Amino acid sequence: LLPAEAEALVQALQATELRDIGGQGWLLQHEYVEKLNMHGILSAPAGQEQLLTELLVTHAKIPVLIGELISVEIWKHKVFPVLCRLEDFKPRSTFPIYVVLHHEASIINLLETVFFYKEICESAEDSILDLIDYCHRKLTLLAARSTKAQAVTSAELHAEDLASPSSMQKQAETMEFEISLKALSVLRFITDQVESLPLSALTRMLNTNNLPCLLVELVEHCPWSCWETGKLKKFENGTWHTVPPEDQVKMTKLDGQVWLALLNLLLSPECQHKYRFDGFNKSQLLKLRAFLTDVLIDQLPNLVEMQRFLSYLAVTEPAPPKKDLILEQVPVIWDHILKKNSGKWKAIAKHQVKHAFSPTEEELKLQARRWAQTYSLDMMEALAPDKPRCRVCGVEAAKRCSRCRNEWYCTRACQVQHWQKHKPACNLMA
């Protein structure tokens, strides 16, 4: 994006009502978010995301993005289940629903790109409490995630009818997993700024949500790693990879995020003064000693300090935090949306069936053209971390649908097999 384009998109971001999710105005806003997200991803490796950061701070849009994040999360849990149960919900296309499910992922990805900077964290102001709670909810889901059958591949998803409820459920679960991993990164960037966070934010992280113990759970269960048919698989860069034996002790980026967050929360003087090192918390934290091997410390030398701290903690009783009488701020965005829409979930779902999820053929064509411009082929290939995969079997693909140029296949046989499912989308795109 040119600087003027980026500024126009940032200025256009605004808070939307829950009932408007999926509507035309909301779809336009999602398009803005997606363009900014892609701009951030492409400019970050070159160190050029500073412009985007400055624009978001100058126009005070971080609270708006956090509000959108919370809105979609509430929609998924409160409105979407009601929507699926409505008898008159027979969508001509599931495209608008997929966009809504994708919206949360786009925003958290954008926040992950920019929250590296201290000024972004400060510009969140009171909404940082909502973001901390959001990350806590996502990490709780991540910690509770079953270690079995985690590695859902794109091939397995595409083997089913994309519009079927089971396929939508699998895609929603896969997306939820990836969103939770992004939330882990955002939380780690927030912990980098503990010295400049408001006192309420620190109290919320340490005592209300007890993030140190939650992070210990993630170290223990490592949900981005699983064994399948005797082989270790790890989730990195958006896909599951089989790890060769010689790399099985190698720390992944996700492992590093957890350990860095723990370092920030446990070794910072501000945190040590506020955290309750009671019997339960102490026993949970001491579990980390088993994971602090020489191999791990060689990869992240800062963990030597963690090792010393835990050795000290094992033989001492830290002083309890001072019980000062203070007024504590509470998150407002989540409570505000719930109070405003409580008891209206069915009415909202019916409104959205009529106005958002039953588009006409012309509206679908118009939206398809807009997305084709947003997701240009050159842009998507630049964003893709890996080579394209066959839509049917998931192996590396070299052939593309010559008509819509949007789907990849490894052989002509796979393309023919997928044609009946692909035909409606192909006609729309073409």
C-alpha positions, 0 to 999 in steps of 0.5 A, spaced: 500 500 500 502 507 498 502 511 505 496 515 503 492 508 501 494 505 508 492 512 512 485 512 508 484 505 510 486 506 517 482 512 518 476 508 515 476 503 521 470 504 526 466 500 531 460 496 528 454 493 532 453 485 533 447 485 528 451 488 522 456 483 522 456 479 515 452 485 512 455 489 506 458 495 510 461 490 515 464 486 509 467 492 506 471 493 513 473 486 513 476 488 506 480 494 509 482 490 515 485 484 510 489 489 506 492 492 512 494 485 515 497 483 508 501 490 508 503 488 515 505 481 513 509 483 507 512 490 510 515 486 516 520 482 514 523 489 510 522 492 517 517 497 514 511 496 518 513 502 522 508 507 518 502 502 519 504 502 527 504 510 526 498 510 523 494 506 528 497 510 534 495 517 531 488 515 529 487 511 535 485 505 532 487 499 536 481 500 541 477 499 535 481 493 532 480 490 539 473 491 540 472 488 533 476 482 535 471 481 541 465 482 537 466 477 533 468 472 538 461 473 542 458 472 535 461 466 534 459 463 541 452 466 542 449 468 535 452 463 530 450 456 534 443 460 534 443 461 526 445 454 525 439 452 528 434 456 525 429 452 520 430 458 514 437 458 514 439 455 508 444 459 505 445 460 498 453 460 499 457 459 505 462 465 503 459 470 508 460 465 514 467 463 512 469 471 512 466 472 519 470 466 521 476 469 518 475 476 520 477 474 527 484 471 524 485 477 520 485 482 526 489 478 531 494 477 525 494 484 524 495 485 532 501 480 532 504 484 527 504 491 530 504 489 538 511 488 537 512 496 538 511 499 545 507 505 543 502 500 540 501 497 547 500 504 550 495 506 545 491 501 547 489 504 553 484 501 557 482 496 552 488 492 553 485 489 559 480 486 554 485 484 550 489 480 556 482 477 557 481 475 550 488 472 550 487 468 556 481 465 554 484 463 547 490 460 551 485 456 556 482 453 550 489 451 547 491 448 554 485 444 554 486 442 547 486 434 546 493 432 544 489 426 540 488 428 532 491 435 532 494 435 526 488 436 521 491 437 514 488 441 509 487 435 504 482 432 510 478 438 510 478 439 502 476 432 502 469 434 504 464 438 501 466 445 504 459 447 505 457 441 510 456 442 517 462 437 519 467 441 514 465 448 517 466 445 524 473 442 522 475 449 519 472 453 525 476 448 530 482 449 525 482 456 525 480 457 532 487 453 534 491 458 529 488 464 532 490 461 539 497 461 537 497 468 534 494 470 541 500 467 545 504 471 540 500 478 542 500 476 549 508 475 549 509 482 546 504 485 552 509 482 557 515 485 554 512 492 556 510 490 563 514 496 566 509 501 562 503 497 563 497 500 567 497 497 574 490 494 573 493 490 567 499 487 571 494 485 576 489 482 571 495 478 568 498 475 574 492 474 579 486 475 576 488 470 570 494 467 573 497 467 566 504 464 569 500 457 571 497 457 565 503 458 561 506 452 565 500 448 562 502 450 555 509 448 557 507 441 559 502 439 554 505 443 548 499 443 544 503 445 537 506 438 538 503 431 537 505 424 535 502 421 529 504 413 527 510 414 531 512 420 528 513 427 531 509 433 528 510 440 530 505 446 528 509 451 524 508 457 519 501 455 519 502 447 517 504 441 521 511 438 519 514 431 521 520 433 525 526 428 523 529 425 529 535 430 529 531 436 530 526 433 535 529 437 541 530 443 537 525 449 540 520 452 535 518 459 535 512 457 539 516 454 545 520 460 545 514 465 546 512 461 552 518 461 555 519 469 554 513 470 556 514 466 563 521 470 563 517 477 563 512 475 568 516 471 573 523 475 573 521 482 572 521 486 579 514 489 578 511 482 577 515 479 583 512 484 588 505 483 585 504 475 584 502 471 589 507 465 590 502 461 594 503 453 595 499 452 589 502 457 584 509 455 587 508 447 586 506 449 579 512 453 577 517 448 580 514 443 574 518 448 569 525 445 572 524 438 569 524 442 562 530 446 563 535 442 560 542 444 558 539 443 551 534 448 552 538 453 555 543 453 550 538 455 545 535 460 549 541 462 554 536 467 558 533 461 561 539 460 566 536 466 570 529 462 570 533 456 573 536 460 578 530 463 580 526 457 581 532 454 585 531 460 590 524 459 590 524 451 591 528 453 598 524 460 600 518 462 602 517 469 598 513 475 602 506 475 600 504 481 596 502 487 599 494 488 600 493 495 598 486 498 597 486 500 590 481 501 585 481 496 580 479 497 572 475 492 569 474 490 562 469 494 559 468 492 551 466 484 553 461 486 558 458 492 554 457 488 548 454 482 552 449 487 556 447 490 550 445 484 546 443 479 552 436 476 550 437 478 543 441 472 540 435 469 536 433 476 533 440 478 531 440 471 528 434 472 524 436 479 522 442 476 519 439 470 515 435 476 512 440 481 511 447 478 511 447 470 509 442 470 504 445 474 498 443 474 491 446 472 485 448 479 483 451 480 490 455 474 490 458 476 484 460 483 486 463 481 492 467 475 489 470 481 484 472 485 490 475 479 493 479 477 487 481 484 487 483 484 494 487 477 494 490 478 487 494 472 485 501 475 486 499 478 493 497 471 495 503 467 492 508 472 496 504 471 502 504 463 502 509 460 506 510 454 502 508 452 495 501 451 493 498 444 495 493 440 491 486 441 493 484 434 493 490 430 496 494 435 499 500 434 495 505 439 492 501 442 486 504 445 479 497 445 476 492 451 476 485 451 474 486 455 467 479 458 468 479 462 475 486 461 476 484 460 484 485 452 485 491 448 485 492 441 483 497 435 482 494 432 476 489 432 471 485 426 475 485 430 481 482 436 478 476 432 474 475 429 481 474 436 484 470 439 478 463 438 481 465 442 487 469 447 484 464 449 478 460 454 482 466 457 485 469 457 478 463 460 475 463 466 480 470 467 480 470 467 472 
